[in-house]
């Protein structure tokens, strides 16, 4: 984001320094060749020096200094150009997000309005009322999910998430999370692969870690065309770090998309033909939550239709623990 850039990388600052460098180079050029050169000619005349050799050295000094100043100008202009390109790309992503997110909000609202108007006009049988109420609850849940994600984004970016970090076992937290949210994944096969008899200790913020789990698991289900989505969660030790791998049998990720999917507002697909999917915030939140835990998140895929693997790496808080100790 622009407000997170260091002040000396701000385009206005860079532009001002570039203009100052240009003005300085012009001033020095005029000064050296009008004022200084006149004085040096007088010194050469008085002491009978070799004017050819003397002024040849002066010329090289002028060329060197002017080259440095011109280089500063070119670098400044290049930085402005790169920043401008990134800003334009960000605005395109933001516009794409607004268009799709507005559609995501408008669809359930329109659906709710239709059902309510139906209830107002007709005396429906109980079975139909219950069916429509179920649809309305689904629409409300969709709205709640979208609004909650925006609120989560605001809290995380402002670092105003009030919960503290404490030492927990991410394996046990994941098991409890899946048990508490089993109704959301009842049509999925989610398997946890864990080292026998081992537990792990990491510094976790429980609400944030559960938000990360929710985003990764719902993404694995959303971007899945299989009759029954499958997700394997593997806990693997790597020195003083813990790797948690989320492997799914989903639609996969193109190689060109792998480094982009964690960007803010980035959505898989093209904005111009409205094939972009998702809100463009889920994996962005995942990356920020991983960083807040002093960890990192990465993605890999063997290609379209061959599933994806998201690997969360967390530092261990203390040596490996044995269950029951």
N, C-alpha and C positions, 0 to 999 in steps of 0.2 A: 504494500500500500504506500501511497505517496507520503503520508504523515509519518511512516516508519523509516523513511530514507534519511540518512545523515544530511545535515544542512549543506555540507560542501558538495553533495551529489545532487542537490536540488537544481532543476534546470535553470531557474532564474539566477541562482548563484553562479552556476557554470557559465551562463550567458554573459553575466556582468564581468567575470574574470576574463572571458574570451575577448570582450570588447576592450577591457583595460589593457590586455596584452597587445591587441592590435594597435591601440592608441599609443602605447609605450614604444612599440617598435617603430611606428612612424615618427614619433618625437625624437627617438635616439638617432634615427637615420638622418633627420634634418639637422639635429644638434652636432653629430659627429662630422658630417660632411660640410657644414657651414662654419660652425664655431671652432671645433677642435682642429679641423684640417687647416684652417687659416693660421692658427697658432703654431702648428707643427711645421708648416712651410717656413715660418719666420725663424724657428729654431734651427731647421736644416740650413737656412741661408746663413745665419750667424756663425754656426760651428762648422760649416762646410762639410756636412754629412752626405752620405750616399742617399739621395732622395729616393732612388728606385727601390733599394732594398728596404728602406724604412717604411715607405707607404705600402709596399707589398704586404708586410707583416700587419700593418693597421687594417688593411682591406680584409685579411683573413679573420681578424678578430671581429670586425663588423659582420662578416658573413656568418661566423659561428653564433654570435649573439642573436642576430636576426633569425637564423635558422631555428634556434631554440624557441624564440618567441612565436614564430610561425607554427612550430610543432605544437606548442601549447594551444594555440588557436584551433588547429586542426583536431587535436584531441578533444578540446571542449565542444566543438561542433559535432564530433562523432558521438560524444556522450549524450548531447541533446537529441541527436537523431535516434539513438538506441532507446533513450528514455521515452521519446515521443512514440516510437513503434510499440513499446511495451504498454504505454498508456492507451493507445488506440486498440490494441489487442484486448486489454482489460475492459475497455468500454464496450467492445463487441461482445465479450463474454457476459458482461453485466446486462447488456440489452437483451441478449439471448435468454439469460436467466429470468429477467423481468417478464418477457413474453411468455415463457413456459410456466413460470410460477404463477402468473396471473391466470393462465389457463387452468392450472392445477387447483387454484382457489375457486375459480368461477364454476367449474364443473360440478363439484359437490353442492355449492350454493344453489345452482340452478336445479339440481336434482331434489334438494330439500324443499325448495319452493314448489316444485311440481307435486311432490307427495303431500305437502300441507294443503295445497289447493284441492287435491283429490279428496282428502279427509273432510275439507270444508263443504264440498259439493255433494258428496255421496255418503250414504250410510252403508259402509262396507261390512261384509261378514268378518267375524273375529279372525279367521284364518288369514284373510287378505290383509287385515290390519297388522297382524303380527309379522307377516312377510314384509310389508312396506316399512314397518318400524325397524326391522332388521337392516333393511337397506339404508334407512336414515341414520342408524347408529354407525354403520360403516362409513357413511359420508362425514359424519361428525368426527370420527376417529381420523379420517384423512385430513380434515381441516386442523384438528388438534396436532397431528404430527407435523404438518407444514409450519404452523405457527410456533410450535415448540422448537423446531429446528432454527428458525430465525432468532428466537429468544436465546437459545443456546449459543448461537454464533455471536450475538452481541455480548453475552456474558464472558465468553472465552476470549474474544478479541480485546475486551476492556480489562481482562484479568480480574474480574469482580466475582469469580466463582468462590463462594464463601467456604466451602468444605475444606477440611484440612487433609493432609496426606498422613497416612499411618502404615505401619508394616502389616501386610496381608499376604495370603497365599493366592496368587491369581488363578491357580487351578481350582481351589475351593470356591473362589468368587464366581468363576465361570460355571461351575456345577450348580451353584445356588441360583445363578441368573437363569440358566436354562430350565431349572425346575420351576421357578417363579413365572416364567414366560412361556411355559409349554404350550399354552393355548394359541400362541402366535405362530408356532412352528409345528403344529400337529400334523400337517401334511408333508413334513420333511423328515429325512433321516439325518440326525446330527449325532456324530460319534466323537467321543473324547478319547484320545490316545495318550496315556500318561505312563511315565516310568513307574514300575511296581514299587510300592512302599515309600515313595519319595514325595516330598512337598517342597514348596519354594517360598522364599520370603522376599517381597518387593515392596517398595514404597508406592502406595496406590491412593488415589483419590477415588473413593468408591463410586459416587455418582458419575464422575467423568469416565471411569473405566467401564462402567455399565453402558454409558452412552456410546463408547467406542465399540463394545460388543454388539449393541443393537444395530449400529450402522453397518458394520461388517456383515452380520448375519442377514439382515434384511436385504442388503445389496446382493448377497449370494442367492437369495430366493427370488428377488425381483428380476435379476438378469440371468434367468434360467428358463430354458424351454423344455426341460425334461419333464416327464410325467410325474416324477417324484424327486424333488431336489435333494441332493446329498451333500453334506458338509462334514469334513473330517477336521477336527481340531487337535493338533499335535503339540505337545510340550517337549522341547528339546533343549538340553544344556549346551552352551558354547562358552567354555571358560567361566568367567564371572558374569555371564549374561544368559538370559533365558529367551529362547525363540519360541513364539507361539504362532504356529502356522495354521491358517484357515484355508483349507483346500475344498473347492466345490466342483461340481460337474456342470457348470453353467455355460453360457454362450462364449466365454473366453474374451480376451482383450487383444486387439491388434497391437503389434509391436510398436507402431507409431504412437499409440495412445498411452502406453505404459507410464511415460514420464509426465504426461499431461493430466492424468485423472485426479491428481491431488491438488490441482490448482483451484483457486476460488472461482466459483461460478462455471467451471468447466463441465460440459455435458457431452457424453458420447453421442455422436451423430452430427448432422449438419443443421445449423440454425435456419438456413434459407429454405429447406424443405420440411422443417418442423419434425425431423426424425430424432432430434436430441432427446435423450432420456434423463430422468431424474431432475433433482433441483440444482445440482452442481455444488452442493454444500456438504453432503454426507462425508465423502472422503477427505475434503478439506478440513472438516472438524476432526476426523480421525487423525490426520497428520499433526494437527495442533495439539490434540490430547496426548499423542505419543511424545511430542517434544516436551510438554509440560511434565511428563513422567521421566524426562531425561532419556527417552528411548527414540526409536525411529520405526517407520513403517515402509515396507517396500512391496511391490507387486510384480508378479511374473505370470506368464501364460504361454502355452504352446501354440496358441493361435485360435482362430474362430472355431467355436463349437467344441473346444477341448478343455474347457474349464479354466479356473484362475486360482492362484495361490497368493494370499496376502500374509506377509510375515511381520509380526510385531516383535521387536527386540527390546527387552527391558533389562536394566541393570539389576543384579541381585543385591539385596540389602545386606545379606549375611550368608555364611556358608550354607550349603545344601542341608536341609533338615530331613530327618527320617520321620515318617508318620508314626504318631504314637509316642514320640520322645518328648 
